[in-house]
Each structure stands twice: as C-alpha cells, then as structure tokens.
Amino acid sequence: MPETTYVTFEESWDAASRTGGRALSPAEARARDAAGLPYAVIYRVPGREVPLGARMVAWQAGILDSWAYDEHGRRTAEAELRLRTDEGRLLIRCLLVRRYPDAQTAEFDVHCPRTAVELSEGGSARISHQPEGMRGASLEAEVAVAEEHLWTARPCFDDWPALPVEDTLPDWVAAELDGAASDWRREPSRLLGSADFDRVFRPGTLTAGATVLDSVPCGSVRVPSGVLAVACPQSWDEVPGITVAVPPGTYPLKAALVEVADRGYGPYKEVTAVRLQICDAPVAAWEMALGPGDDTLQLRAGEAFGFDTDGATGAFGDAGVWQDLRDLLERAHRPGSPEAEKLASSAAGMHLDGGGLGADLAVFYTGGDGVYPVWVGRSASGEVVCVDVQTAFERDFEA
C-alpha cells in the first residue's frame, strides 16, 4: 500500500459507480462505528481519482463488505465478512479476485479470469476458478480450511489504514489451485446454455407434453442505438437490467406457440417463448445475457440471472430511449389518451409504436412474477442471431 494513502469517510458506498453518500468527519464516522450504524471508509492516494478501495461497515447488521479497485476503476477484489456471535471476530464468508489482461478489458468482461471462494463456519470452502473467464469451464472443489483462515479479528476504528482487501488470493487458496489434482471437478460454463430453443420454434416438435405449432409474428422492434434492452416495462428501475449489443436496425419478433396436451380440462394453446430475430445465421451456442455486476461464479447448478418482474411482463426495446418508451406506454394505457392508438395487441402481449422516438417497445406476458433469463443465440463467428426469453415456467426446453 502506498505510504501516502489516506482515508475519507462517507455515509454509504456504491461499489459499481464508486460513489458514496454524505461526507462524514472522522468524529462522525467514529460515533457511527461505536453505535453500529452504517458508514464507509474510502482509501485514496493524492492525484488518483479512483480510490484504492472501500469498506462498507454496519456493525448492528453484522456486515463488513470490501472492494479493491485498479487505476481504471475496475473491481479487482471483493470480500464479504460477517460478524458472528463472538463479537471479537469476523467470518471471512466470500472472496472474489479478478484478473484483467489489459487496460481495455471492461469490468466483468466475460473473458476476465476470476476465482471465488465461499467459506463456512464448519471449516470448509468451495473454490471456483475460471481461468478462461465466464465463457470457459470452471474448476470446482470443496476443501477443508484451517480455523485461522476462516476468521479475522474485528478491527477497531483506528485500525482502518490497512487496505480493505488485497487483489491477490490468500496463500492457502493459491496453494490449493497450484496443487489442483484430478479430484477437482471441471464444470461446464454457467454462461453457456445447453437448451435448444430452436425446438420450440419448429412446428410439429413434441416438447414437455406439448406440440409446437407455427410461430406467430408479433410485429417488429426498431433498435436505432444498437443496444437492445430486455426488462420488465413496469419496473421502478430507470435503467434496464439486461442489455444486448446488436447492429442498429429493425428486427421481427415472433412467439413460439404450443398446444398443451389434455390435462383433464381439454387441450389449450399458449406462448412458451418469444424471440427477437437479429439475423438468419444458424445458432451455434446459447449464452445467458448478464446485467451489471452479474458474475456466473455466484450461480449454483441450475440457476441463472435474468430480469425481474412483479407484473408478469417483459419487453424488448431500445436501451437509449428505454425510459421514454415506458413513459409512452403508460400514457397509452390511459383511457382517452391520444397515444392509445400507438398500442396494439399481439400474440405475445402488446406492441407499442414509438413514433418519433424512432424505436418501439414489444411487451410480452410471462408465466408469472419472478426472474426470467434472457438467452442470446450466437453464430459460430460470435454474432448475435436472436434473443430469446422463455415465458412459461413449466416448459422444459430439454425434455
């Protein structure tokens, strides 16, 4: 740590944007520490805009989270520590270290090598190592951990000059990786999916007790900015959680329609997936779309990231005018609104003509509230072929 390092105190800290809340004096921070109230410690050096690291402390909640940053503002390491019954020590619950190959690699880039460690009070740790980044396989192991590696002393307020978390792995983790033997599991990438979404768009295919019918056109979506947003249009979030880079253009949307077998009350039809078609190349691989901060090392088998909805809807739209499209949609729903004529029903849900915005919003109904993964079909050369969302919970594309 540079000898010129100094600390400042703030009421809160956002690790992604590297911004905090109200500045605190050392006396205010000390008082909050004594009372167990939240506050942040920011580590800085003169002449560098980006902090070296940050710590978010909330003793009443038993929380101490830490981040280290490189000169480009990218998080190189993170740690979660939790205060246990013995208030004199903290459990080192999670560690995450990233390696950026060059200055141009973006934070959370899918090619960035990373290692995560999850520890338990029982003396075990789960190590996940992705030497080729999220697109590559993960080396996984559960190992026994010595007591001294699980715990650290609760720091006093005057102990803050130490950096919150180093951007190197602890020696015991590095030793485990260096000695990784054949008993380590090699798990396939959690970013890449094995489900064949094309099956539910092939008429006549039998899948999970249903017969695939002809897909139904649901209008088109203009994406002039080249950044497609996929999110719940009723979310309170101003910025869409999932975005996918596509060539600027206008793309058709279609719904996969299936006829579900008789379950005692007669067969019925439903939409089981929606697809925005970007080009006509065959899909060589399916890749999970990620939101800001999503890291596949946080996923267990069978889990996936996606967009969240509590209104049982999702939507495709241009990220550059996402908020404008949502505002227009809200006005179009008002009785007697002049914008109502811009809204039309579709087999998937609704289609909003964005008019002068130069972009559109295609709303689709989901099978309920919850988290819905967004899957990007890529060609053999890596270009985006289509963007798909499964809209029915019970439908199993691999059945």
Residue pairs with C-beta under 8 A, 6 or more apart in sequence:
1 52
1 162
1 163
2 45
2 52
4 45
4 46
5 43
5 44
5 45
5 52
5 161
5 163
6 43
6 44
6 45
6 46
7 41
7 42
7 43
7 44
7 160
7 161
8 23
8 41
8 42
8 44
9 23
9 24
9 25
9 26
9 28
9 29
9 39
9 40
9 41
9 42
10 20
10 21
10 22
10 23
10 24
10 39
10 40
10 42
11 20
11 21
11 22
11 23
11 24
11 38
11 39
11 40
12 20
12 21
12 38
12 39
12 40
12 56
13 19
13 20
13 21
13 40
13 42
13 54
13 56
14 20
15 54
15 56
15 65
15 67
15 75
15 78
16 292
16 293
18 50
18 51
18 54
18 69
18 73
20 40
20 42
20 54
21 40
24 32
24 39
28 39
29 39
29 41
29 157
30 157
32 38
32 39
33 39
33 57
33 59
33 157
34 157
35 60
36 58
36 59
36 60
36 61
37 58
37 59
37 60
38 56
38 57
38 58
38 61
39 56
39 57
39 58
40 54
40 55
40 56
40 57
41 54
41 55
41 57
41 160
41 164
42 51
42 53
42 54
43 51
43 52
43 53
43 54
43 55
43 163
43 164
44 51
44 52
45 52
48 71
50 69
50 70
50 71
50 72
50 73
51 69
52 68
52 69
52 163
53 66
53 67
53 68
53 69
53 163
53 164
53 165
54 66
54 67
54 69
54 164
55 64
55 65
55 66
55 160
55 164
56 63
56 64
56 65
56 66
57 63
57 64
58 64
59 83
62 82
62 83
62 84
63 81
63 82
63 83
64 80
64 81
64 82
64 83
64 90
65 78
65 79
65 80
65 81
66 77
66 78
66 79
66 81
66 164
66 165
67 75
67 77
67 78
67 79
67 164
67 165
68 75
68 76
68 77
68 78
68 163
68 164
68 165
68 166
68 167
69 75
69 76
70 76
70 100
70 167
72 100
72 103
73 107
74 98
74 100
74 106
74 107
75 98
75 107
76 97
76 98
76 99
76 100
76 167
77 95
77 96
77 97
77 98
77 165
77 166
77 167
77 168
78 94
78 95
78 96
78 165
79 92
79 94
79 95
79 96
79 164
79 165
80 93
80 94
81 90
81 91
81 92
81 93
81 152
82 90
82 91
82 93
83 90
83 91
83 154
84 90
84 91
84 121
87 154
88 153
88 154
89 151
89 152
89 153
89 154
90 151
90 152
90 153
90 154
91 119
91 121
91 150
91 151
92 119
92 149
92 150
92 151
92 152
93 118
93 119
94 116
94 117
94 118
94 119
95 116
95 117
95 119
95 165
95 169
95 170
95 173
96 114
96 115
96 116
96 117
96 295
96 297
97 114
97 115
97 167
97 168
97 169
98 107
98 112
98 113
98 114
99 112
99 113
99 114
100 107
100 109
100 112
101 111
101 112
101 113
105 111
105 112
108 290
108 292
108 293
108 294
108 295
109 133
110 133
110 134
110 135
110 191
110 290
111 132
111 133
111 134
111 135
112 133
112 134
113 130
113 131
113 132
113 133
114 129
114 130
114 133
114 134
114 295
114 297
115 127
115 128
115 129
115 130
115 169
115 173
115 177
115 297
116 127
116 128
116 129
116 295
116 297
116 298
117 125
117 126
117 127
117 128
117 169
117 173
118 125
118 126
119 125
119 145
119 149
119 150
121 150
123 144
123 145
123 146
123 147
123 150
124 142
124 143
124 144
124 145
125 142
125 143
125 144
125 145
125 173
126 140
126 141
126 142
127 139
127 140
127 141
127 142
127 143
127 173
127 176
127 177
128 138
128 139
128 140
128 187
128 297
129 138
129 139
129 140
129 177
129 180
130 136
130 137
130 138
130 139
130 296
130 297
131 139
134 189
134 190
134 191
134 295
134 296
134 297
135 189
135 191
135 192
135 287
136 189
137 186
137 187
137 188
137 189
138 186
138 187
138 188
138 189
138 190
138 296
138 297
139 177
139 180
139 184
139 185
139 186
139 187
140 184
140 185
140 186
140 187
141 176
141 180
141 183
141 184
141 185
143 176
145 172
146 172
149 170
149 172
155 162
168 174
169 177
187 301
188 194
189 296
190 288
190 296
190 299
190 303
190 304
191 287
191 288
191 290
191 296
192 285
192 286
192 287
192 288
193 286
193 287
193 288
193 375
194 286
194 398
195 286
195 375
195 397
195 398
196 397
196 398
197 273
197 275
197 283
197 286
197 375
197 377
197 388
197 390
197 397
198 283
199 205
199 207
199 212
199 397
200 207
200 212
200 256
200 258
200 272
200 273
200 395
200 397
201 212
201 215
201 254
201 256
201 273
201 275
202 212
203 212
203 213
203 214
203 215
204 211
204 212
205 211
205 212
206 212
207 258
207 395
207 396
207 397
207 399
208 394
208 395
208 396
208 397
208 399
209 260
209 261
209 399
210 258
210 259
210 260
210 261
210 272
210 395
211 258
211 259
211 261
212 256
212 257
212 258
213 257
213 258
213 259
213 269
214 257
215 254
215 255
215 256
215 257
215 275
216 254
216 255
216 257
216 271
216 346
216 347
216 348
217 252
217 253
217 254
217 347
218 253
218 254
218 255
218 274
218 346
218 347
218 348
218 349
218 351
218 362
218 364
219 252
219 253
219 344
219 346
219 351
219 360
219 362
220 250
220 251
220 252
220 253
220 360
221 228
221 250
221 251
221 253
221 276
221 316
221 317
221 318
221 359
221 360
221 361
221 362
222 249
222 250
222 318
222 354
222 358
222 359
222 360
223 246
223 248
223 249
223 250
223 251
223 317
223 318
223 359
224 248
224 318
224 320
224 358
224 359
225 248
225 318
225 319
225 320
225 321
225 359
226 245
226 246
226 247
226 248
227 243
227 244
227 245
227 246
227 318
227 319
227 320
228 243
228 244
228 245
228 246
228 276
228 316
228 317
228 318
228 319
228 387
229 240
229 242
229 243
229 315
229 316
229 317
229 318
229 319
229 322
230 240
230 242
230 243
230 244
230 289
230 307
230 314
230 315
230 316
230 374
230 387
230 389
231 237
231 240
231 241
231 242
231 307
231 314
231 315
231 322
232 307
232 308
232 309
232 310
232 311
232 313
232 314
232 315
233 311
233 313
233 314
233 315
233 317
233 325
233 326
233 329
233 361
233 363
234 309
234 310
234 311
234 313
235 241
235 307
235 308
235 309
235 311
238 323
239 322
240 307
240 317
240 319
240 322
241 291
241 292
241 307
241 308
242 289
242 290
242 291
242 306
242 307
242 374
243 289
243 319
244 289
244 374
244 376
244 384
244 387
245 384
246 278
246 384
246 387
247 278
249 278
251 276
251 277
251 278
252 276
252 277
253 274
253 275
253 276
253 277
253 316
253 346
253 348
253 351
253 362
254 274
254 275
254 277
255 271
255 273
255 274
255 275
255 346
255 347
255 348
255 364
256 271
256 272
256 273
256 274
256 275
257 269
257 270
257 271
257 272
257 347
258 269
258 270
258 271
258 272
258 395
259 267
259 268
259 269
260 267
260 268
260 269
260 270
261 267
270 392
271 347
271 348
271 364
271 365
271 391
271 392
272 390
272 391
272 392
272 395
273 388
273 389
273 390
273 391
273 392
273 395
273 397
274 314
274 316
274 348
274 362
274 364
274 388
274 389
274 391
275 386
275 387
275 388
276 316
276 362
276 386
276 387
276 388
277 385
277 386
278 383
278 384
278 385
278 386
278 387
279 379
279 383
279 384
279 385
280 385
281 379
281 380
281 381
281 383
281 385
282 379
282 380
282 385
283 377
283 378
283 379
283 385
283 386
284 378
284 379
284 380
285 377
285 378
286 375
286 376
286 377
286 378
286 388
287 375
287 376
287 377
287 378
288 296
288 304
288 305
288 306
288 373
288 374
288 375
288 376
289 305
289 306
289 373
289 374
289 375
289 376
289 387
290 296
290 305
291 305
291 307
294 305
296 305
299 305
304 371
304 373
305 371
305 373
306 371
306 372
306 373
306 374
307 314
307 371
307 372
307 374
308 370
308 371
309 366
309 369
309 370
309 372
310 369
311 369
312 365
312 366
312 367
312 368
312 369
313 349
313 363
313 364
313 365
313 366
314 363
314 364
314 366
314 372
314 389
314 391
315 361
315 362
315 363
315 364
316 361
316 362
316 364
316 387
317 325
317 359
317 360
317 361
317 362
318 325
318 354
318 357
318 358
318 359
318 360
320 359
321 354
321 357
321 358
321 359
324 354
324 357
325 352
325 354
325 357
325 359
325 360
325 361
326 361
328 339
328 342
328 352
328 354
328 355
328 357
328 361
329 343
329 352
329 361
329 363
331 337
331 339
332 339
332 340
332 342
332 343
332 352
333 340
333 343
334 340
342 352
342 353
342 354
342 355
343 350
343 351
343 352
343 353
344 350
344 351
344 353
345 351
346 362
348 362
348 363
348 364
348 365
348 391
349 362
349 363
349 364
349 365
350 362
350 363
351 360
351 361
351 362
351 363
352 360
352 361
352 362
352 363
353 360
354 360
354 361
364 389
364 391
365 391
366 372
366 389
366 391
367 391
367 392
367 393
367 394
368 393
370 393
372 389
372 390
372 391
373 389
373 390
374 387
374 388
374 389
375 387
375 388
375 389
375 390
376 384
376 386
376 387
376 388
377 384
377 385
377 386
377 387
377 388
378 384
378 385
379 385
390 397
